[in-house]
Amino acid sequence: MKETKPSWFYLLLLILSGEAIFILPFVLPRVFRPTVLDVLELDNVQLGLCFSVYGLVAMISYVFGGPLADKYQPRKLIAIALWMTALGGFLFAQYPALWVLQVLYGWWGFTTIFLFWAPMIKATRIWGGADSQGKAFGFLDGGRGLTGALFGLMGVVVFSFFLLESPEIATLQDRKDAFTYVLYFSSAIIILVGVLVWFFMKTSDNDEKLIRNRISWADIKQVLKLPSVWLLMVIILCGYVGYKITDIISQYAEEVMLYNQVDSAKVGTLLQFLRPTTGILFGLIADRLKITWLLVLSFILTLIGGLLFASGAIAPTTTLLFFMSVVVIAAGVYATRALYFGVMHVGKIPLTLTGTAVGLISLIGYTPDVFAGPAYGMLLDAHPGEELGHQNVFWMLSVFALIGGVAAFIYHRKYGKE
């Protein structure tokens, strides 16, 4: 009997849920970073520590949530995760004290990872089959990028609509009131996406055949013996440090390029629109070319973009160079994200153990959630409002891009020719 491949609507729901769940903890603070810092009365280090709490809880959730994805169907796990995440948005809208905000980020570390992350990756790998892994993960990350960009655009529109005064003269209370509407709108949409997933994300024949009743220590040892798993830990860690750099692009626009808060948020939203373009483009060509070689290329682009910013050549008088550098670094960072899970197939990681492998890889690969935020924050706060702090952040990025590129090249040499 011929196996039924999950439909395009199945992938569409994965894309919608895959970004909607991260809107509150990451996308809105990225697009509205200056506003978030002001209304919550935080500095860069304090916001970075919130991300660290998220990362610490996520580390535990990766390990235990990974095997969960190999035992249960994704539909209910993903829907419940979306609803639990949306609840946190209503607390966020109360602008709590720092310790409450840290607890909230810990809650999000649980809801977005334990029930969600590995099921999403496994479902995407199933959708891609043996010959469309690049397309599957490219469409997933590109589609998630488009979803994030639309959320960011919606946020800017809602914020601008409810901001009664111009950004230059609006009071803190004016901005707080406007941003509250952004949080409520976002939370409501996340709940709606959860409803769609619960009722319409139909499972396929493949899903039933790839569920294990139990995950044994032998399975975990089998995964840990694979060289591809250890290389992917390094590749994803370095690639994710690059992705975290997008958190400060809107702040760079305000502090170095001297844009106002609405214009800096528009730069953050523009960056989000580069993500779907890059993800879909690299996803389409990855199945026709060597996906492992494209992964190496993506780190090279990230390194070039990082060095452009780190050099200090970008200033308010070099607007064109600023936007060119944003495009280069976005292409590298987003291509890396679109490709690094797509190479699991050529790395001989068993499909039935995808969840377990993703959990173990993510345990190391996503540690930037713990250290990148505070590190960037300390570098920025050491030179508040100055270009030097931003340059130091991009030097840090460049080092990780170089290490990731070397690891990706080794992966290509080992698996890319097969």
Secondary structure by P-SEA (a helix, b strand, c coil): cccccccaaaaaaaaaaaccccccccaaaaaaaaaaaacccccaaaaaaaaaaaaaaaaaaaaaaaaaaacccaaaaaaaaaaaaaaaaaaaaacccaaaaaaaaaaaaaaaccccaaaaaaaaaaaaccccaaaaaaaaaaaaaaaaaaaaaaaaaaaaaacccccccccaaaaaaaaaaaaaaaaaaaaaaaaaaaccccccaaaaaaccccccaaaaaaaaacaaaaaaaaaaaaaaaaaaccccaaaaaaacccccaaaaaaaaaaaaaaaaaaaaaaaaacccccaaaaaaaaaaaaaaaaaaaaacccccccaaaaaaaaaaaaaaaaaaaaccccccccccccccaaaaaaaaaacccccccccaaaaaaaaaaaccccaaaaaaaaaaaaaaaaaaaaaaaaaaaccccc
